């Protein structure tokens, strides 16, 4: 009877040691497996900013109206690419569009306009 009791205690002690050693490994594996599926990482949405620009081309002239409805200043530049190879393309100077304001930017080519666009650089 004594040997059965000793064997039982030895087996219980060995089981407790094995469980104590394996518990951190099991918890770590469960955290790694559940971390990706439980809650996806959500990036914060940036605040809207930048002026809205409308560009029109009539013949050799380009006009852009830019309105800034946001609380940050936007620097806008009008870029004009002329259709003729000998006509000089132009990148206008940066114009600050303050919050709640509208600006008019103009440029021209000697002959036809190939394309025109506005670039933005938002400042605080």
Wavefront OBJ file of the C-alpha trace (Angstrom):
o trace
v 0.000 0.000 0.000
v 2.853 2.305 0.675
v 4.339 1.917 -2.790
v 0.996 2.738 -4.446
v 0.659 5.913 -2.407
v 4.248 6.942 -3.193
v 3.752 6.200 -6.877
v 0.526 8.263 -6.942
v 2.249 11.253 -5.314
v 5.188 10.942 -7.678
v 2.911 10.872 -10.704
v 0.890 13.834 -9.403
v 4.074 15.837 -8.769
v 5.417 15.011 -12.225
v 2.091 16.008 -13.822
v 2.108 19.312 -11.903
v 5.666 20.085 -13.043
v 4.841 19.287 -16.688
v 1.644 21.390 -16.518
v 3.586 24.276 -14.962
v 6.173 24.141 -17.739
v 3.661 23.851 -20.586
v 1.170 26.483 -19.366
v 3.170 29.558 -20.521
v 3.814 27.950 -23.906
v 0.096 27.220 -24.372
v -0.920 30.746 -23.319
v 1.629 32.304 -25.682
v 0.437 30.171 -28.593
v -3.192 31.053 -27.862
v -2.371 34.775 -27.815
v -0.542 34.558 -31.134
v -3.325 32.580 -32.777
v -6.088 34.837 -31.494
v -4.449 38.221 -31.946
v -4.842 38.405 -35.739
v -8.406 37.110 -35.896
v -9.879 38.800 -32.830
v -9.449 42.497 -33.644
v -8.067 43.846 -36.905
v -5.797 46.858 -36.636
v -7.785 49.987 -37.526
v -5.811 52.979 -38.781
v -7.152 56.385 -37.794
v -8.733 58.258 -40.671
v -6.878 61.444 -41.577
v -8.799 64.679 -41.331
v -9.926 65.976 -44.706
v -7.872 68.841 -46.072
v -6.968 70.531 -49.316
v -8.733 72.914 -51.642
v -11.161 71.774 -54.320
v -10.104 73.120 -57.729
v -12.003 73.486 -60.988
v -9.862 74.023 -64.075
v -11.114 75.267 -67.441
v -9.307 75.721 -70.748
v -10.462 78.163 -73.436
v -8.178 78.359 -76.452
v -4.746 79.260 -75.116
v -5.855 80.333 -71.634
v -6.172 78.246 -68.468
v -8.171 79.366 -65.438
v -8.443 77.475 -62.132
v -10.696 78.380 -59.213
v -9.696 76.757 -55.909
v -11.922 76.855 -52.817
v -10.683 75.633 -49.426
v -13.522 74.566 -47.062
v -11.136 73.062 -44.480
v -9.403 74.668 -41.448
v -5.853 74.240 -42.843
v -4.109 76.384 -45.445
v -3.481 74.775 -48.842
v -0.720 75.860 -51.221
v -1.860 75.353 -54.816
v 0.139 75.594 -58.058
v -1.186 75.624 -61.602
v 0.809 73.536 -64.077
v 0.255 74.134 -67.795
v 1.565 71.903 -70.560
v 1.327 73.475 -73.998
v 0.424 71.423 -77.076
v 3.178 72.754 -79.350
v 6.736 71.487 -78.866
v 8.189 75.001 -79.115
v 5.748 76.520 -76.620
v 7.115 76.816 -73.076
v 5.346 74.739 -70.401
v 4.718 76.590 -67.149
v 4.602 75.786 -63.447
v 2.982 78.694 -61.654
v 3.983 80.100 -58.292
v 2.428 78.610 -55.170
v -0.655 80.470 -53.967
v -1.931 80.085 -50.400
v -5.636 79.304 -50.123
v -6.693 80.246 -46.610
v -9.558 78.398 -44.867
v -12.927 79.395 -46.316
v -11.393 81.331 -49.230
v -11.411 80.994 -53.027
v -8.537 81.983 -55.307
v -8.298 82.344 -59.086
v -5.120 81.165 -60.839
v -4.461 81.895 -64.531
v -1.881 80.891 -67.113
v -1.614 80.730 -70.895
v 0.223 79.235 -73.848
v 1.045 80.951 -77.139
v -1.131 78.469 -79.016
v -3.187 75.485 -77.770
v -3.086 74.067 -74.248
v -2.197 70.369 -74.075
v -3.139 69.789 -70.427
v -3.441 71.652 -67.148
v -3.612 70.524 -63.536
v -3.314 71.849 -60.005
v -0.973 70.447 -57.355
v -1.529 70.814 -53.603
v 0.669 71.153 -50.535
v -1.314 71.331 -47.282
v 0.213 73.266 -44.371
v -0.890 73.510 -40.749
l 1 2 3 4 5 6 7 8 9 10 11 12 13 14 15 16 17 18 19 20 21 22 23 24 25 26 27 28 29 30 31 32 33 34 35 36 37 38 39 40 41 42 43 44 45 46 47 48 49 50 51 52 53 54 55 56 57 58 59 60 61 62 63 64 65 66 67 68 69 70 71 72 73 74 75 76 77 78 79 80 81 82 83 84 85 86 87 88 89 90 91 92 93 94 95 96 97 98 99 100 101 102 103 104 105 106 107 108 109 110 111 112 113 114 115 116 117 118 119 120 121 122 123 124
